[in-house]
Amino acid sequence: MRKFFSSVLLAAATLSAPVSALAADSAAYLDNTQPWSVRMAESEMVRFPEAWMIDWDEKPQWDYVHGLNLLAFSKLYEQSGEQKYLDYIKAYYDRFVNEDGTINTYVRSKFNIDMVNPGKVLFFLYDQTGDEKYKLAADTLRDQLNDHPRTSEGGFWHKERYPSQMWLDGLYMGAPFYAEYIMRYGDPKELDDVYKQFELIEKHLYAEKTGLPRHGWDESRDQKWADNDTGLSPNHWSRALGWYAMAIVDVLEVVPTQSEKREWLVSRFKNFVDHAVKYQDETGAWYQVTDLGDKEGNYLEGSGTAMLTYAIAKGVNMNVLPKDYITYANKGFAGMEDQMISVDPANNVISLEQICAVAGLGGKPYRDGSYEYYLSEPIRANDAKGVGPFILAALELNK
């Protein structure tokens, strides 16, 4: 299959980044012999000299995408020991985290599970610095889960303004933080509540035809996008599958290895991967709408591909997937290299193309979960939801 992006897309991607960010380090010429993880991280630092600017933010905010990307930076720091990566992470968190553990711009009363996600990096910062404020900020986020609204069976709503709904995205936003907090500071019996989140996804969100979970489920069936019988949204979205896959492997990494429930989750992860790879394109990438690759308008999408590649590679490295499954991860990474990576010859800054900017369900304007809806959302280069998982995948594969 031919490369999907063109010079037009590359030009559009360049224009989408703020001139000030790109110009801030215009003298830099990045080393193209470095691993892909380093090249992408340092390209991000050229695009966004301060981490709060990630994803072209115009003002600093506590946000899940920064948590995703800076988690990748933390893994890169742990592997390389390069101080500049730690400094980049710390500058973001110190802008928000106060000495008493309160978090600037974070609003607990919104009960948005997305806002728990940046908390994962707080553990890293506490380990690196010993500064108590990071532990106190983790306490602040853990406290949200005490009162976060739930379905009748105990599943966290995605947000208070999305009542009775569980989305695959939400498992990544909440479960890995929740599990690690419990393992560090809580009672291991509380892990039952973490597993419950996955149990409810496995119970309610799967589509029989594909063997994969749909993007969302509405227990109340009130949403227009929800099937009257099942409550399911109508389509598979590869990034949602990626969020879910990353949630599983990141939780498996921190929970006790000798556990019946962990073994159950391992078996469900293998089942998930066995079905997901059926829809992996010959290039190695996955389509925006996962199971409809042959349908007009569908495209190979960067964030879902990066997330699934990372999750499969990590699963193999953790021995929760068979060793030969690394073939799927290597194929996924090759698909990104061939289909989605572009290089600016002026400075060797690299870009990951073909990333869906955003997609959701409900809201205003209303998102109906249709095939046409997923194809209508903007596509851009270097969206954080693709860049962070790309770095993580490269690290797992030692690319």
Sine and cosine of phi, psi and omega as CSV:
sin_phi,cos_phi,sin_psi,cos_psi,sin_omega,cos_omega
0.00,0.00,0.65,-0.76,-0.03,-1.00
-0.93,0.37,0.33,-0.94,0.10,-0.99
-0.86,0.50,0.69,-0.72,-0.14,-0.99
-0.99,0.12,-0.47,0.88,-0.03,-1.00
-1.00,-0.05,0.33,-0.94,-0.05,-1.00
-0.77,-0.64,0.08,-1.00,0.05,-1.00
-0.89,0.46,-0.48,0.88,0.04,-1.00
-0.91,0.41,-0.72,0.69,0.04,-1.00
-0.88,0.48,-0.66,0.75,-0.01,-1.00
-0.90,0.44,-0.66,0.75,0.04,-1.00
-0.89,0.46,-0.67,0.74,0.01,-1.00
-0.89,0.45,-0.63,0.78,0.02,-1.00
-0.90,0.43,-0.65,0.76,0.00,-1.00
-0.90,0.43,-0.66,0.75,0.00,-1.00
-0.92,0.39,-0.45,0.89,-0.06,-1.00
-0.96,0.29,-0.32,0.95,0.03,-1.00
-1.00,0.04,0.58,-0.81,0.00,-1.00
-0.90,0.43,0.69,-0.72,-0.03,-1.00
-0.85,0.52,-0.63,0.78,-0.04,-1.00
-0.87,0.49,-0.63,0.78,-0.03,-1.00
-0.93,0.37,-0.70,0.72,-0.01,-1.00
-0.94,0.35,-0.58,0.81,-0.05,-1.00
-0.97,0.23,-0.34,0.94,-0.10,-0.99
-0.86,0.50,-0.50,0.87,-0.01,-1.00
-0.78,-0.62,0.66,0.75,-0.11,-0.99
-0.91,0.43,-0.35,0.94,0.00,-1.00
-0.98,0.20,-0.27,0.96,-0.06,-1.00
-0.94,0.35,0.64,-0.77,0.13,-0.99
-0.78,-0.63,0.96,-0.29,-0.17,-0.99
-0.96,0.28,0.53,-0.85,-0.03,-1.00
-0.98,0.20,0.92,-0.40,-0.06,-1.00
-0.99,0.10,0.12,0.99,0.10,-1.00
-0.99,-0.12,-0.08,1.00,0.01,-1.00
-0.96,0.28,0.34,-0.94,0.08,-1.00
-0.86,0.51,0.38,-0.92,-0.01,-1.00
-0.85,0.52,-0.57,0.82,0.00,-1.00
-0.88,0.48,-0.69,0.72,0.01,-1.00
-0.93,0.37,-0.70,0.71,-0.04,-1.00
-0.88,0.48,-0.66,0.75,-0.02,-1.00
-0.95,0.31,-0.67,0.74,0.01,-1.00
-0.88,0.47,-0.69,0.72,-0.03,-1.00
-0.96,0.28,-0.47,0.88,0.13,-0.99
-0.91,0.42,-0.64,0.77,0.07,-1.00
-0.88,0.48,-0.62,0.78,-0.02,-1.00
-0.94,0.34,-0.43,0.90,0.13,-0.99
-0.96,0.27,-0.71,0.70,0.00,-1.00
-0.91,0.41,-0.63,0.78,-0.11,-0.99
-0.75,-0.66,1.00,0.09,-0.08,-1.00
-0.84,0.55,-0.48,0.88,0.13,-0.99
-0.89,-0.45,0.66,-0.75,-0.15,-0.99
-0.90,0.44,-0.41,0.91,0.02,-1.00
-0.91,0.41,-0.31,0.95,0.00,-1.00
-0.98,0.19,-0.21,0.98,-0.04,-1.00
-0.75,0.66,0.63,-0.78,-0.03,-1.00
0.93,0.38,0.41,0.91,0.06,-1.00
0.89,0.46,0.51,0.86,0.07,-1.00
-0.90,0.44,0.64,-0.77,-0.02,-1.00
-1.00,-0.06,-0.27,0.96,0.08,-1.00
-0.55,-0.84,0.45,-0.90,-0.05,-1.00
-0.90,0.43,0.69,-0.72,0.08,-1.00
-0.48,-0.88,0.54,-0.84,0.10,-0.99
-0.97,0.26,0.89,-0.46,-0.17,-0.98
-0.50,-0.87,0.48,-0.88,-0.09,-1.00
-0.91,0.41,-0.53,0.85,-0.04,-1.00
-0.93,0.37,-0.56,0.83,0.07,-1.00
-0.92,0.38,-0.63,0.78,0.07,-1.00
-0.88,0.48,-0.64,0.77,0.02,-1.00
-0.89,0.45,-0.78,0.62,-0.05,-1.00
-0.92,0.39,-0.64,0.77,-0.05,-1.00
-0.97,0.24,-0.38,0.92,0.19,-0.98
-0.89,0.46,-0.68,0.73,0.06,-1.00
-0.88,0.47,-0.66,0.75,0.05,-1.00
-0.88,0.47,-0.60,0.80,0.00,-1.00
-0.91,0.42,-0.62,0.79,0.04,-1.00
-0.93,0.38,-0.60,0.80,0.05,-1.00
-0.91,0.41,-0.64,0.77,0.05,-1.00
-0.89,0.45,-0.69,0.72,-0.01,-1.00
-0.88,0.47,-0.53,0.85,0.01,-1.00
-0.99,0.13,-0.60,0.80,-0.13,-0.99
-0.98,-0.18,-0.50,0.87,-0.09,-1.00
0.96,0.27,0.19,0.98,-0.04,-1.00
-0.97,0.26,0.88,-0.47,-0.10,-0.99
-0.86,0.51,-0.53,0.85,-0.07,-1.00
-0.88,0.47,-0.49,0.87,0.02,-1.00
-0.95,0.30,-0.67,0.74,0.06,-1.00
-0.89,0.45,-0.67,0.74,0.00,-1.00
-0.88,0.48,-0.64,0.77,-0.01,-1.00
-0.90,0.45,-0.70,0.72,0.02,-1.00
-0.91,0.42,-0.76,0.64,-0.14,-0.99
-0.90,0.43,-0.59,0.81,0.01,-1.00
-0.88,0.48,-0.60,0.80,0.04,-1.00
-0.92,0.39,-0.79,0.62,-0.11,-0.99
-0.93,0.37,-0.55,0.84,0.00,-1.00
-0.95,0.32,-0.30,0.95,0.09,-1.00
-0.95,0.31,-0.42,0.91,-0.13,-0.99
-0.93,-0.37,-0.59,0.81,-0.15,-0.99
-1.00,0.05,0.86,-0.50,0.01,-1.00
-1.00,-0.03,0.24,-0.97,-0.09,-1.00
-0.88,0.48,-0.47,0.89,-0.01,-1.00
-1.00,-0.01,0.08,1.00,0.03,-1.00
1.00,0.00,-0.06,1.00,0.12,-0.99
-0.94,0.33,0.40,-0.92,-0.12,-0.99
-0.81,-0.59,0.88,-0.48,0.00,-1.00
-0.89,0.46,0.67,-0.74,0.03,-1.00
0.96,0.28,-0.18,0.98,0.06,-1.00
-0.98,0.19,0.76,-0.65,-0.02,-1.00
-0.85,-0.52,0.98,-0.21,-0.06,-1.00
-0.85,0.52,-0.63,0.78,-0.14,-0.99
-0.91,0.42,-0.24,0.97,0.06,-1.00
-0.97,0.23,-0.30,0.95,-0.03,-1.00
0.70,0.72,0.85,0.53,0.02,-1.00
-0.98,-0.22,0.92,-0.38,-0.06,-1.00
-0.89,0.45,-0.42,0.91,0.03,-1.00
-0.84,0.54,-0.57,0.82,-0.12,-0.99
-0.97,0.23,-0.10,1.00,0.12,-0.99
-0.98,0.18,-0.47,0.88,-0.13,-0.99
-0.82,0.57,-0.67,0.74,0.00,-1.00
-0.89,0.46,-0.24,0.97,-0.01,-1.00
-0.90,0.44,-0.37,0.93,-0.03,-1.00
-0.89,0.46,-0.54,0.84,-0.02,-1.00
-0.97,0.25,-0.34,0.94,0.05,-1.00
-0.88,0.48,-0.59,0.81,0.05,-1.00
-0.88,0.47,-0.71,0.71,0.02,-1.00
-0.86,0.50,-0.74,0.68,-0.04,-1.00
-0.91,0.41,-0.61,0.79,0.04,-1.00
-0.90,0.44,-0.66,0.75,0.03,-1.00
-0.91,0.42,-0.62,0.78,-0.07,-1.00
-0.97,0.26,-0.58,0.81,-0.18,-0.98
-0.92,-0.40,-0.43,0.90,-0.11,-0.99
0.95,0.30,0.13,0.99,-0.03,-1.00
-0.96,0.27,0.87,-0.50,-0.11,-0.99
-0.88,0.47,-0.40,0.91,-0.06,-1.00
-0.88,0.47,-0.52,0.86,-0.01,-1.00
-0.94,0.34,-0.62,0.78,0.09,-1.00
-0.90,0.43,-0.67,0.74,0.00,-1.00
-0.90,0.43,-0.60,0.80,0.05,-1.00
-0.92,0.39,-0.61,0.80,0.09,-1.00
-0.89,0.45,-0.62,0.78,0.08,-1.00
-0.86,0.51,-0.65,0.76,0.00,-1.00
-0.86,0.51,-0.70,0.71,-0.03,-1.00
-0.96,0.29,-0.63,0.78,0.05,-1.00
-0.87,0.49,-0.58,0.82,-0.02,-1.00
-0.90,0.43,-0.52,0.85,0.04,-1.00
-0.84,0.54,-0.62,0.78,-0.08,-1.00
-0.93,0.36,-0.34,0.94,0.04,-1.00
-0.90,0.44,-0.54,0.84,-0.09,-1.00
-0.88,-0.48,0.07,1.00,-0.03,-1.00
-0.87,0.49,0.73,-0.68,-0.02,-1.00
-0.89,0.46,0.53,-0.85,-0.10,-0.99
-0.72,-0.69,0.31,-0.95,0.17,-0.99
-0.94,0.33,0.10,-0.99,-0.04,-1.00
-0.89,0.46,-0.41,0.91,0.00,-1.00
-0.99,-0.13,0.00,1.00,0.08,-1.00
0.97,-0.24,0.22,0.98,0.05,-1.00
-1.00,0.09,0.72,-0.69,0.01,-1.00
-0.89,0.45,0.78,-0.62,0.19,-0.98
-0.87,0.48,0.48,-0.88,0.03,-1.00
-0.90,0.44,-0.72,0.70,0.08,-1.00
-0.49,-0.87,0.38,-0.93,0.04,-1.00
-0.87,0.49,-0.54,0.84,-0.02,-1.00
-0.99,0.16,-0.01,1.00,0.13,-0.99
-0.88,-0.48,0.94,0.34,-0.15,-0.99
-0.89,0.46,0.62,-0.79,0.12,-0.99
0.92,0.39,0.25,0.97,-0.10,-1.00
-0.92,-0.38,0.72,-0.69,0.21,-0.98
-0.93,-0.37,0.77,-0.64,0.08,-1.00
-0.91,-0.42,0.50,-0.87,0.06,-1.00
-0.84,0.54,-0.60,0.80,-0.01,-1.00
-0.80,0.61,-0.65,0.76,-0.11,-0.99
-0.90,0.43,-0.45,0.90,0.03,-1.00
-0.91,0.42,-0.63,0.77,0.05,-1.00
-0.94,0.35,-0.61,0.79,-0.09,-1.00
-0.92,0.39,-0.56,0.83,-0.11,-0.99
-0.94,-0.35,-0.67,0.75,-0.23,-0.97
-0.91,0.40,-0.72,0.70,-0.01,-1.00
-0.89,0.45,-0.65,0.76,0.08,-1.00
-0.88,0.48,-0.74,0.67,-0.04,-1.00
-0.84,0.54,-0.74,0.67,-0.03,-1.00
-0.90,0.44,-0.69,0.72,-0.03,-1.00
-0.93,0.36,-0.61,0.79,0.04,-1.00
-0.87,0.49,-0.71,0.71,0.01,-1.00
-0.87,0.50,-0.70,0.71,-0.04,-1.00
-0.92,0.39,-0.47,0.88,0.00,-1.00
-1.00,0.05,-0.68,0.73,-0.24,-0.97
-0.77,-0.63,-0.11,0.99,-0.13,-0.99
-0.92,-0.40,-0.30,-0.95,0.04,-1.00
-0.99,-0.17,0.84,-0.54,-0.02,-1.00
-0.80,0.61,-0.39,0.92,0.05,-1.00
-0.88,0.47,-0.42,0.91,0.01,-1.00
-0.91,0.41,-0.30,0.95,0.02,-1.00
-0.86,0.50,-0.38,0.93,0.05,-1.00
-0.84,0.54,-0.55,0.84,0.00,-1.00
-0.95,0.30,-0.53,0.84,0.09,-1.00
-0.92,0.40,-0.76,0.65,0.01,-1.00
-0.87,0.49,-0.56,0.83,0.00,-1.00
-0.84,0.54,-0.60,0.80,0.00,-1.00
-0.87,0.49,-0.68,0.74,0.04,-1.00
-0.95,0.32,-0.61,0.79,0.02,-1.00
-0.86,0.51,-0.61,0.79,-0.02,-1.00
-0.96,0.28,-0.58,0.81,0.11,-0.99
-0.88,0.47,-0.73,0.69,-0.03,-1.00
-0.91,0.42,-0.51,0.86,-0.01,-1.00
-0.97,0.23,-0.64,0.77,-0.24,-0.97
-0.93,-0.36,-0.39,0.92,-0.23,-0.97
-0.98,-0.21,-0.07,1.00,-0.10,-1.00
-0.99,0.14,0.61,-0.79,0.10,-1.00
-0.98,-0.18,0.79,-0.61,-0.10,-1.00
-0.88,0.48,-0.62,0.78,-0.09,-1.00
-0.89,0.45,-0.65,0.76,-0.08,-1.00
-0.98,-0.18,-0.36,0.93,-0.09,-1.00
0.96,0.29,0.33,0.94,-0.02,-1.00
-0.80,-0.60,0.42,-0.91,0.03,-1.00
-0.98,0.20,0.56,-0.83,0.10,-0.99
-0.98,0.19,0.18,-0.98,-0.08,-1.00
-0.88,0.47,-0.71,0.71,-0.09,-1.00
-0.56,-0.83,0.27,-0.96,0.02,-1.00
-0.62,-0.78,0.74,-0.67,0.02,-1.00
-0.92,-0.39,0.95,-0.31,-0.02,-1.00
-0.87,0.50,-0.56,0.83,-0.07,-1.00
-0.98,0.18,-0.31,0.95,-0.10,-1.00
0.89,0.46,0.31,0.95,-0.04,-1.00
-0.98,0.21,-0.48,0.88,-0.08,-1.00
-0.95,0.31,0.59,-0.81,0.03,-1.00
-0.89,0.45,-0.46,0.89,-0.01,-1.00
-0.98,0.19,-0.21,0.98,-0.12,-0.99
-1.00,0.06,0.76,-0.65,0.10,-1.00
-0.88,0.48,0.69,-0.72,-0.07,-1.00
-0.89,0.46,-0.53,0.85,-0.03,-1.00
-1.00,0.04,-0.70,0.71,-0.14,-0.99
-0.98,-0.21,-0.38,0.92,-0.11,-0.99
0.98,0.18,0.06,1.00,-0.08,-1.00
-0.99,0.14,0.53,-0.85,0.19,-0.98
-0.94,0.33,0.35,-0.94,-0.23,-0.97
-0.99,0.15,-0.18,0.98,-0.12,-0.99
-0.63,-0.77,0.31,-0.95,0.15,-0.99
-1.00,-0.03,0.71,-0.70,0.07,-1.00
-0.88,-0.47,0.82,-0.57,-0.14,-0.99
-0.89,0.46,-0.55,0.83,0.03,-1.00
-0.93,0.38,-0.61,0.79,0.06,-1.00
-0.88,0.48,-0.67,0.74,0.08,-1.00
-0.87,0.49,-0.62,0.78,0.03,-1.00
-0.91,0.42,-0.68,0.73,0.07,-1.00
-0.83,0.55,-0.71,0.71,-0.06,-1.00
-0.91,0.40,-0.70,0.72,0.00,-1.00
-0.88,0.47,-0.67,0.75,0.03,-1.00
-0.91,0.41,-0.61,0.79,0.03,-1.00
-0.86,0.52,-0.70,0.72,-0.05,-1.00
-0.89,0.45,-0.79,0.62,-0.09,-1.00
-0.93,0.37,-0.54,0.84,0.00,-1.00
-0.95,0.32,-0.54,0.84,0.10,-0.99
-0.95,0.31,-0.70,0.72,0.00,-1.00
-0.85,0.53,-0.48,0.88,-0.02,-1.00
-0.92,0.39,-0.49,0.87,-0.16,-0.99
-0.95,-0.32,-0.31,0.95,-0.05,-1.00
-0.99,0.14,0.35,-0.94,-0.01,-1.00
-0.85,0.52,0.65,-0.76,-0.08,-1.00
-0.95,0.30,-0.52,0.85,-0.02,-1.00
-1.00,-0.07,1.00,0.04,-0.07,-1.00
-0.42,-0.91,0.74,-0.67,0.03,-1.00
-0.88,0.47,-0.63,0.78,-0.01,-1.00
-0.94,0.33,-0.56,0.83,0.07,-1.00
-0.89,0.45,-0.67,0.74,0.02,-1.00
-0.89,0.45,-0.59,0.80,0.08,-1.00
-0.88,0.48,-0.70,0.71,-0.02,-1.00
-0.92,0.38,-0.59,0.80,0.09,-1.00
-0.86,0.51,-0.71,0.71,-0.03,-1.00
-0.92,0.40,-0.59,0.81,0.03,-1.00
-0.94,0.34,-0.57,0.82,0.04,-1.00
-0.91,0.42,-0.69,0.72,0.02,-1.00
-0.88,0.47,-0.66,0.75,0.06,-1.00
-0.86,0.51,-0.70,0.71,0.03,-1.00
-0.85,0.52,-0.77,0.64,-0.05,-1.00
-0.90,0.44,-0.66,0.75,0.00,-1.00
-0.84,0.54,-0.57,0.82,0.02,-1.00
-1.00,0.10,-0.59,0.81,-0.02,-1.00
-0.90,0.44,-0.63,0.77,-0.06,-1.00
-0.95,0.33,-0.27,0.96,0.09,-1.00
-0.90,0.43,-0.39,0.92,-0.05,-1.00
-0.96,-0.29,0.19,0.98,0.08,-1.00
-0.96,0.28,0.82,-0.57,-0.02,-1.00
-0.91,0.42,0.32,-0.95,0.02,-1.00
-0.87,0.50,-0.40,0.92,0.05,-1.00
-0.96,0.27,-0.34,0.94,-0.09,-1.00
0.95,-0.31,-0.30,0.95,-0.04,-1.00
-1.00,0.05,0.21,-0.98,0.08,-1.00
-0.91,-0.41,0.48,-0.88,-0.03,-1.00
-0.99,0.13,0.39,-0.92,0.05,-1.00
-0.80,0.60,-0.82,0.57,0.15,-0.99
-0.99,-0.13,0.95,-0.31,-0.36,-0.93
-0.81,0.59,-0.75,0.67,-0.20,-0.98
-0.99,-0.13,0.12,0.99,-0.06,-1.00
-0.85,-0.52,0.72,0.70,-0.07,-1.00
-0.87,0.49,-0.46,0.89,-0.04,-1.00
-1.00,0.05,-0.07,1.00,-0.09,-1.00
-0.99,0.12,0.60,-0.80,-0.07,-1.00
-0.84,0.54,0.72,-0.69,0.07,-1.00
1.00,-0.08,-0.33,0.94,-0.01,-1.00
-0.92,0.39,0.43,-0.90,-0.05,-1.00
-0.57,-0.82,0.40,-0.91,0.06,-1.00
-0.95,0.30,0.82,-0.57,-0.19,-0.98
-0.92,-0.39,0.69,-0.72,-0.18,-0.98
-0.97,0.26,-0.66,0.75,-0.10,-0.99
-0.95,0.31,-0.71,0.70,0.04,-1.00
-0.87,0.50,-0.66,0.75,0.03,-1.00
-0.89,0.46,-0.71,0.71,-0.01,-1.00
-0.90,0.44,-0.69,0.73,-0.03,-1.00
-0.91,0.42,-0.72,0.69,-0.01,-1.00
-0.92,0.40,-0.61,0.79,0.04,-1.00
-0.88,0.47,-0.74,0.68,0.03,-1.00
-0.86,0.51,-0.75,0.66,-0.09,-1.00
-0.89,0.46,-0.67,0.75,0.00,-1.00
-0.92,0.39,-0.71,0.71,0.01,-1.00
-0.87,0.49,-0.69,0.72,0.00,-1.00
-0.92,0.39,-0.62,0.79,0.04,-1.00
-0.86,0.51,-0.66,0.75,0.06,-1.00
-0.91,0.41,-0.72,0.69,-0.02,-1.00
-0.89,0.46,-0.47,0.88,0.02,-1.00
-1.00,0.01,0.01,1.00,0.00,-1.00
0.90,0.44,0.50,0.86,0.12,-0.99
-0.97,-0.24,-0.09,1.00,0.16,-0.99
-0.81,-0.58,0.48,-0.88,0.05,-1.00
-0.85,0.53,0.53,-0.85,-0.07,-1.00
-0.84,0.54,-0.59,0.81,-0.08,-1.00
-0.95,0.31,-0.16,0.99,0.07,-1.00
-0.94,0.35,-0.20,0.98,0.05,-1.00
-0.88,0.48,-0.39,0.92,0.06,-1.00
-0.85,0.52,-0.65,0.76,0.01,-1.00
-0.91,0.41,-0.63,0.77,0.00,-1.00
-0.93,0.36,-0.69,0.72,0.04,-1.00
-0.89,0.46,-0.61,0.79,0.03,-1.00
-0.92,0.40,-0.65,0.76,0.05,-1.00
-0.88,0.47,-0.69,0.73,-0.01,-1.00
-0.92,0.38,-0.63,0.77,0.05,-1.00
-0.88,0.47,-0.58,0.82,0.05,-1.00
-0.89,0.45,-0.63,0.78,0.05,-1.00
-0.93,0.37,-0.68,0.73,0.02,-1.00
-0.85,0.52,-0.70,0.71,-0.11,-0.99
-0.99,0.15,-0.61,0.79,-0.15,-0.99
-0.99,-0.16,-0.40,0.92,-0.28,-0.96
-0.77,-0.64,-0.24,0.97,-0.04,-1.00
-1.00,-0.04,0.76,-0.65,0.15,-0.99
-0.81,-0.58,0.41,-0.91,-0.05,-1.00
-0.81,-0.59,0.76,-0.65,0.10,-0.99
-0.99,0.16,0.92,-0.40,-0.07,-1.00
-0.91,0.41,-0.30,0.95,-0.03,-1.00
-0.95,0.33,-0.51,0.86,-0.08,-1.00
-0.56,-0.83,0.11,0.99,-0.02,-1.00
0.90,0.43,0.26,0.96,0.14,-0.99
-0.92,0.39,0.74,-0.67,-0.01,-1.00
-0.97,-0.23,0.42,-0.91,0.02,-1.00
-0.76,-0.65,0.57,-0.82,0.17,-0.98
-0.97,-0.24,0.90,-0.44,-0.09,-1.00
-1.00,0.00,0.06,-1.00,0.21,-0.98
0.87,0.49,0.72,0.69,0.02,-1.00
-0.95,-0.32,0.78,-0.62,0.11,-0.99
-0.90,0.44,0.80,-0.60,-0.08,-1.00
-0.91,0.41,-0.69,0.72,-0.05,-1.00
-0.25,-0.97,0.48,-0.87,0.17,-0.99
-0.39,-0.92,0.56,-0.83,-0.01,-1.00
-0.41,-0.91,-0.29,-0.96,-0.01,-1.00
-0.71,-0.71,0.66,-0.75,0.00,-1.00
0.95,0.32,-0.49,-0.87,0.02,-1.00
0.98,0.21,-0.18,-0.98,0.02,-1.00
-0.73,-0.68,0.83,-0.55,-0.11,0.99
-0.89,0.46,0.43,-0.90,-0.19,-0.98
-0.96,0.30,0.73,-0.68,0.02,-1.00
-0.95,-0.30,0.92,-0.38,-0.20,-0.98
-1.00,-0.03,0.00,1.00,0.04,-1.00
0.96,0.28,0.15,0.99,0.00,-1.00
-0.96,0.28,0.27,-0.96,0.09,-1.00
-0.83,0.56,-0.72,0.70,-0.03,-1.00
-0.88,0.47,-0.59,0.81,0.02,-1.00
-0.89,0.46,-0.77,0.64,-0.05,-1.00
-0.88,0.47,-0.49,0.87,0.02,-1.00
-0.99,0.15,-0.22,0.98,-0.06,-1.00
-1.00,0.04,-0.31,0.95,-0.05,-1.00
-0.95,0.32,0.55,-0.84,-0.04,-1.00
-0.88,0.48,0.51,-0.86,0.08,-1.00
-0.93,-0.38,0.72,-0.69,0.00,-1.00
-0.56,-0.83,0.25,-0.97,0.07,-1.00
-1.00,0.00,0.51,-0.86,0.19,-0.98
0.91,0.42,0.37,0.93,0.17,-0.99
-0.86,0.51,0.68,-0.74,-0.08,-1.00
-0.85,0.53,-0.47,0.88,-0.06,-1.00
-0.96,0.29,-0.19,0.98,0.16,-0.99
-0.97,-0.25,-0.60,0.80,-0.08,-1.00
-0.91,0.42,-0.75,0.66,-0.01,-1.00
-0.84,0.54,-0.79,0.61,0.04,-1.00
-0.89,0.46,-0.51,0.86,0.08,-1.00
-0.88,0.48,-0.72,0.69,0.03,-1.00
-0.88,0.48,-0.71,0.70,0.00,-1.00
-0.88,0.47,-0.67,0.74,0.01,-1.00
-0.90,0.43,-0.68,0.73,0.01,-1.00
-0.88,0.48,-0.65,0.76,0.03,-1.00
-0.90,0.43,-0.69,0.72,0.00,-1.00
-0.90,0.44,-0.56,0.83,-0.04,-1.00
-1.00,-0.09,-0.02,1.00,-0.06,-1.00
0.80,0.60,0.67,0.74,-0.01,-1.00
-0.99,0.12,0.00,0.00,0.00,0.00
